[in-house]
Amino acid sequence: MLCETTFPERFRRYATREFGKKGQAWLAELPAILSRCCDRWGLTLGCPTAEIKVNYIAYVELGTGAEAVLKVGVPHGDFSAEMEALAIYKGRGINRLIDCDKALNAMLLKRLRPGKMLDSVDNVREQSEIAARILRDLHATPPPSHHTLPHFMDWMLSAFADARSCKDQTRARGYIEQIPRVESMMEILLEPDEPQILLHGDLHHWNILSDADRGWMAIDPKGVIGASCLDVGRFINNAMGFGETAAEKREILLEAVAVFSDVLGENEERMFAGAFCDEIMGSSWGLKQAPNAREASAQQALKVMVEMAQDVDDRRLRCRAV
């Protein structure tokens, strides 16, 4: 019989850190939720995955003997958006949603095997090419006519608020100074002629897994609406984090921008804008947390981007073609 103490310590720590008392209450209820999931879908519950943080993710076996993944989360907007996005994608470029139960806040997903993460690929350029091809497949999904998904600008406004309310204004200053530039870019990316499509919203090296039958597949979409170029930012910024010096980060950024531009057929200015907007947004959100080991790397990446942004003509964002 499962109990709260059965769950990995890291998982319990993340759930309570992110959701406080709501997370604690959910952890206490989780054994009963998992039992109801097993009854609903006829599952044999296996071990949780090694990577679980905020959401509970475990390998399961269906009554047919087929393998699947059970994902259960604290009820919140990101989780419901993920369910909605997966249903819209219908497995195009992403792992397939078998079923979901909003009352249980649970999803049953097809298991990808062997399930290696993209960072297992040694060649950095190949990593970017794989990610770009996945985005090309995802972006071919017709935008939903009816949905409850957030818009990228909603995320951006939330990030701006976090930066401006940060108690350590010295730490936040570099991001706050770039808000006008980001607002200028987003204004163009919200013009009537700019298609607003379904974006993955969190595509990076650890959200791309290998599958023997389908090749490389995305997982864990955030589900957000916005201009196509905004979807490249999370991957590019994650890649820049692997660079130890400013020169290495700059080289990684330039190569990734060129690769995404070539595969997606959009000019490099748009690819850079996607990365720039995401860097300001993601780092501004991070100001809610205490500084960690990644803080210095993010500040270094910011300086590289601000320097490069001086040579970018925002008007080119209106011209999608390479």
Secondary structure as the mmCIF struct_conf table of DSSP 4:
data_model
#
loop_
_struct_conf.conf_type_id
_struct_conf.id
_struct_conf.beg_label_comp_id
_struct_conf.beg_label_asym_id
_struct_conf.beg_label_seq_id
_struct_conf.end_label_comp_id
_struct_conf.end_label_asym_id
_struct_conf.end_label_seq_id
HELX_RH_3T_P HELX_RH_3T_P1 GLU A 4 THR A 6
BEND BEND1 PHE A 7 PHE A 7
HELX_RH_AL_P HELX_RH_AL_P1 GLU A 9 TRP A 41
TURN_TY1_P TURN_TY1_P1 GLY A 42 GLY A 42
STRN STRN1 THR A 44 PRO A 48
HELX_LH_PP_P HELX_LH_PP_P1 THR A 49 THR A 49
TURN_TY1_P TURN_TY1_P2 ALA A 50 GLU A 51
BEND BEND2 LYS A 53 ASN A 55
STRN STRN2 TYR A 56 GLU A 61
TURN_TY1_P TURN_TY1_P3 GLY A 63 THR A 64
BEND BEND3 GLY A 65 GLY A 65
STRN STRN3 GLU A 67 VAL A 72
BEND BEND4 PRO A 75 HIS A 76
HELX_RH_AL_P HELX_RH_AL_P2 GLY A 77 TYR A 89
TURN_TY1_P TURN_TY1_P4 LYS A 90 GLY A 93
STRN STRN4 ILE A 94 ILE A 94
HELX_LH_PP_P HELX_LH_PP_P2 ASN A 95 ARG A 96
STRN STRN5 LEU A 97 ASP A 101
TURN_TY1_P TURN_TY1_P5 LYS A 102 ASN A 105
STRN STRN6 ALA A 106 LYS A 110
HELX_LH_PP_P HELX_LH_PP_P3 ARG A 111 LEU A 112
BEND BEND5 ARG A 113 ARG A 113
STRN STRN7 PRO A 114 MET A 117
HELX_RH_3T_P HELX_RH_3T_P2 LEU A 118 SER A 120
HELX_RH_AL_P HELX_RH_AL_P3 VAL A 124 HIS A 139
TURN_TY1_P TURN_TY1_P6 ALA A 140 ALA A 140
BEND BEND6 THR A 141 THR A 141
HELX_LH_PP_P HELX_LH_PP_P4 PRO A 142 PRO A 144
BEND BEND7 SER A 145 HIS A 146
HELX_LH_PP_P HELX_LH_PP_P5 LEU A 149 PRO A 150
STRN STRN8 HIS A 151 HIS A 151
HELX_RH_AL_P HELX_RH_AL_P4 PHE A 152 SER A 165
BEND BEND8 LYS A 167 LYS A 167
HELX_RH_AL_P HELX_RH_AL_P5 GLN A 169 ILE A 176
TURN_TY1_P TURN_TY1_P7 GLU A 177 GLN A 178
HELX_RH_AL_P HELX_RH_AL_P6 ILE A 179 LEU A 189
TURN_TY1_P TURN_TY1_P8 LEU A 190 LEU A 190
BEND BEND9 GLU A 191 GLU A 191
TURN_TY1_P TURN_TY1_P9 PRO A 192 ASP A 193
BEND BEND10 GLU A 194 GLU A 194
STRN STRN9 ILE A 197 LEU A 199
BEND BEND11 GLY A 201 GLY A 201
TURN_TY1_P TURN_TY1_P10 HIS A 205 TRP A 206
BEND BEND12 ASN A 207 ASN A 207
STRN STRN10 ILE A 208 ASP A 211
TURN_TY1_P TURN_TY1_P11 ALA A 212 ARG A 214
STRN STRN11 GLY A 215 ALA A 218
STRN STRN12 VAL A 224 GLY A 226
HELX_RH_3T_P HELX_RH_3T_P3 SER A 228 ASP A 231
BEND BEND13 VAL A 232 VAL A 232
HELX_RH_AL_P HELX_RH_AL_P7 GLY A 233 MET A 240
TURN_TY1_P TURN_TY1_P12 GLY A 241 PHE A 242
BEND BEND14 GLU A 244 THR A 245
HELX_RH_AL_P HELX_RH_AL_P8 ALA A 246 LEU A 264
TURN_TY1_P TURN_TY1_P13 GLY A 265 GLY A 265
HELX_RH_AL_P HELX_RH_AL_P9 GLU A 268 GLY A 286
TURN_TY1_P TURN_TY1_P14 LEU A 287 LYS A 288
BEND BEND15 GLN A 289 GLN A 289
HELX_LH_PP_P HELX_LH_PP_P6 ALA A 290 PRO A 291
TURN_TY1_P TURN_TY1_P15 ALA A 293 ARG A 294
HELX_RH_AL_P HELX_RH_AL_P10 GLU A 295 ALA A 309
TURN_TY1_P TURN_TY1_P16 GLN A 310 ASP A 311
HELX_RH_3T_P HELX_RH_3T_P4 ASP A 314 ARG A 318
#
